[in-house]
Amino acid sequence: MTSEAPKVAILDDYAGAALTLADWSGVGDVTVFSDTIADPSALVARLRPFEVVCIMRERTPLPASILSALPNLRLVVTTGMRNQSLDIAAAEALGVRVCGTEIRGTTTAELTLALILALSRRIPVEAASLAHGSWQTGLGRDLDGLTLGVIGLGKLGSRTAALAQAFGMRVQAWSQNLTRERCDEVGVAHAPTLGALLETSDVVSVHLLLSERTRGLLGAAEFAAMKPDAIFVNTSRAPIADAAALVESMRRGRPGMAALDVFDEEPLPAGSPLRDRALMESGRLLLTPHLGYATQATFRLFYEQTAEAVRAWRAGAPVRALNEPTRDQDSASR
C-alpha cells in the first residue's frame, strides 16, 4: 500500500451524490468537483495536484494532451468499462493505471421507454398547459400496436425491445452486422436495411456504440425517410445522429417528434441551436440532460466500485484494470 494518502479528485458530480453513496475511507485526500471544465488549460490547472482522478463516463474528456500535462497523475478510475473520451493507451504509455467499474444494464433502456411514453402521451406539453392554468390541449397516442425500430440489438437494444413488447409494440431491428438469427433469439423482426426500418417504424431508437462506422449514420436523408408522425429517440451517443439535421428535418415535418438525451457538447450550451423553443413548446422536441444512467442505484454502484478501485490500487492489487502500464506506478514518478 502506498505510504502517503494520495490526493484524489472526483469529477463532474452534478448531483452532489458521490460522498453520500459510497464509503471513501482509505481512499485518500478526496476533493469533489461538481462542474465541468471545457478549457484544456483550466482543466490541467485544476487536476495538476492530484495523483488519482475519478471520472464519470464521458463528462470530462482526458485525451493524451491532458494526461501528459499531469505529472502527478498515477491512477484514473472511470465509471463503466468503456470510455471513448479517455485515451487509455496514452495513459498506459505515461505509466498511469486505468481501472473501471461495472454498469447496470437496465437504466438507459428504462429512460428510453420513459421518453417514448412522454412524447406519445404528450406529457411535457400537457403538464406545461396545466402549470399555466389551462387543461387538456390534445390527444396522445397508445404504444400498443405501434412498431418500434431498434438500431442496434446489443444489451441495451434488446432490453429496450423487451420493455416495448410489454407495452404491446411490435419490434424490428437493424444494424450493420445484425443477423436474422440474433433477431430470432431476441424475438424481434429483422429489418433488411436501415431505410426499410426508418420508413416502416412509428418509433426509432438508437442503441449503437460510437465508432467510425456509426458516426454520422443518421443524417438529413434518413430523417426525411421517417413517417411524419414518427418519434426519434437517441439515448446512445450524439455523433451517431446529426442533431442539427434532425431539427431542420423536424421543421419540415419529418419526423414528427424527437427526444435527445445525449449531445455533442455537454452540458448543452445555453445558445445551442438544439434549444428550439418552438419545437419544445409544441411538445415535439424533448431534451433531457444525459439522464440515461443517472439513477441512485447506478451511481451507488459506480461510486462504491470507484472507491474500491482506489483502495485496491493503493494496496498494489488493482481491480477491473483496463491497461497495463509498463512502469510500476506505485513507486515510479513521472
C-alpha positions, -999 to 999 in steps of 0.1 A, spaced: 0 0 0 13 35 -8 26 51 24 11 86 19 -26 93 13 -29 104 -24 -48 134 -35 -80 122 -51 -102 142 -74 -138 132 -82 -150 150 -113 -184 161 -125 -206 152 -95 -235 172 -108 -259 157 -83 -236 161 -53 -240 124 -46 -205 109 -46 -198 113 -9 -232 100 2 -235 70 -20 -201 53 -11 -176 48 17 -145 67 7 -124 57 38 -89 45 29 -91 62 -5 -70 93 3 -75 131 5 -107 135 -16 -119 166 -34 -152 166 -52 -159 189 -82 -195 194 -94 -188 214 -126 -173 205 -159 -143 225 -172 -141 226 -210 -110 247 -214 -79 224 -215 -55 248 -197 -80 254 -169 -86 217 -166 -49 209 -164 -45 236 -137 -73 220 -117 -60 185 -120 -23 190 -117 -21 185 -79 -39 151 -80 -24 116 -81 -58 100 -86 -87 112 -109 -121 96 -108 -142 104 -138 -179 99 -147 -182 83 -181 -177 109 -209 -184 140 -189 -148 153 -188 -125 141 -217 -90 131 -208 -71 129 -241 -33 124 -244 -27 161 -244 -43 165 -209 -28 133 -194 7 142 -205 3 176 -187 -4 160 -153 30 149 -139 15 137 -106 -12 115 -121 -9 78 -113 -44 64 -114 -76 71 -134 -108 54 -124 -136 56 -150 -172 46 -143 -180 18 -167 -155 -4 -186 -156 16 -218 -149 54 -221 -142 68 -255 -132 102 -241 -103 87 -222 -71 78 -240 -63 46 -222 -33 38 -245 -17 72 -237 -23 67 -200 -5 33 -203 25 49 -221 27 75 -193 27 49 -166 -9 57 -154 -31 29 -144 -67 29 -156 -95 10 -138 -132 8 -144 -165 -2 -128 -194 -24 -137 -226 -8 -150 -263 -17 -146 -279 -29 -179 -315 -17 -174 -312 20 -166 -309 35 -201 -335 12 -215 -360 24 -189 -353 60 -198 -358 52 -235 -393 39 -228 -400 69 -205 -391 93 -233 -412 74 -258 -442 74 -234 -436 111 -226 -438 121 -263 -465 97 -272 -488 107 -244 -479 144 -247 -468 146 -211 -444 176 -212 -468 198 -232 -499 188 -212 -481 193 -179 -469 227 -190 -505 236 -200 -518 226 -166 -490 246 -149 -501 277 -168 -537 274 -157 -551 256 -188 -563 220 -192 -561 193 -220 -549 206 -253 -547 175 -275 -548 137 -277 -519 113 -271 -512 80 -288 -511 45 -275 -480 24 -278 -499 -8 -282 -499 -17 -318 -471 6 -329 -438 -5 -344 -405 2 -327 -374 2 -348 -343 -5 -328 -310 5 -343 -286 -19 -326 -296 -50 -308 -270 -54 -281 -277 -54 -244 -294 -21 -243 -312 -25 -276 -326 -60 -267 -336 -47 -232 -354 -18 -248 -371 -42 -272 -384 -63 -243 -398 -33 -225 -415 -21 -256 -430 -55 -262 -445 -54 -227 -464 -23 -239 -477 -42 -269 -453 -28 -295 -441 -47 -325 -403 -45 -326 -379 -47 -356 -342 -42 -355 -313 -33 -378 -275 -27 -375 -246 -33 -399 -238 -68 -386 -272 -78 -372 -283 -113 -383 -317 -128 -385 -306 -154 -360 -299 -127 -334 -333 -112 -341 -349 -146 -337 -331 -151 -304 -344 -118 -290 -378 -123 -306 -379 -93 -329 -383 -89 -367 -352 -83 -388 -353 -52 -409 -333 -58 -442 -320 -22 -444 -318 9 -423 -340 26 -449 -367 -1 -445 -366 3 -407 -369 41 -409 -398 40 -434 -419 15 -415 -413 23 -378 -436 45 -357 -407 50 -332 -370 47 -339 -345 43 -311 -307 43 -313 -286 18 -293 -252 16 -311 -217 20 -299 -200 51 -314 -174 41 -340 -161 54 -373 -187 33 -389 -216 46 -369 -206 82 -366 -230 103 -388 -251 72 -395 -283 92 -394 -285 125 -413 -309 146 -433 -318 118 -458 -325 93 -431 -347 117 -410 -366 127 -442 -374 90 -448 -393 87 -414 -430 89 -411 -444 124 -404 -459 112 -371 -429 91 -361 -408 96 -329 -369 95 -330 -350 88 -297 -313 89 -291 -300 78 -257 -268 63 -271 -241 87 -284 -248 121 -300 -224 118 -330 -243 88 -344 -271 112 -354 -267 147 -369 -288 167 -344 -288 199 -365 -301 179 -394 -327 164 -372 -340 197 -360 -341 211 -396 -359 180 -408 -384 183 -380 -392 218 -390 -400 204 -424 -423 178 -408 -403 146 -405 -401 130 -380 -430 143 -360 -412 142 -326 -378 135 -311 -362 130 -277 -325 135 -272 -306 126 -241 -271 129 -255 -253 159 -271 -221 166 -290 -212 191 -262 -222 185 -227 -235 203 -207 -256 216 -236 -247 253 -242 -274 278 -235 -271 291 -271 -273 257 -288 -295 257 -319 -310 224 -305 -328 246 -279 -355 253 -305 -382 270 -284 -410 264 -310 -404 227 -312 -400 223 -275 -431 243 -266 -452 224 -291 -443 191 -274 -425 178 -305 -389 181 -291 -379 168 -257 -343 174 -245 -330 157 -213 -296 163 -197 -280 129 -202 -301 111 -177 -296 76 -193 -275 62 -164 -283 89 -138 -301 69 -111 -294 62 -75 -287 25 -79 -264 31 -109 -244 58 -92 -242 38 -59 -226 10 -80 -203 35 -98 -190 52 -67 -187 21 -45 -166 4 -71 -146 36 -78 -137 38 -41 -129 1 -41 -107 5 -72 -86 33 -55 -82 12 -23 -72 -18 -43 -46 2 -63 -32 16 -31 -28 -20 -19 -9 -29 -50 -37 -52 -64 -57 -32 -90 -92 -44 -98 -110 -41 -132 -78 -29 -148 -82 -15 -183 -45 -12 -191 -11 -24 -180 14 4 -175 50 -5 -183 62 12 -152 55 4 -115 30 32 -109 30 26 -71 66 36 -68 77 54 -100 72 92 -105 69 108 -139 
